[in-house]
């Protein structure tokens, strides 16, 4: 899809994970899109700034919740019982 191409072009993600209702097949028409985006591009950026920039760049017509991490941040969250670990285990690895 062109949206995936845009994400790859802007962020060169090492991982992109779709999780939540859309990955489990129980999403409704207006369900949000839950993503984890892992990229070196986020290094040196504040966490909330990453989320705002991603939302601005994507300008999608649906509500998107994107958690944006550097590879090191992502790896550290995988070692803890967090939503990141659950998403990595149960979500769909897109990239």
Helices and strands as residue ranges (DSSP letters): H 2-11, E 15-19, H 21-24, E 33-38, G 40-42, H 47-58, E 64-69, H 71-78, H 83-90, E 92-93
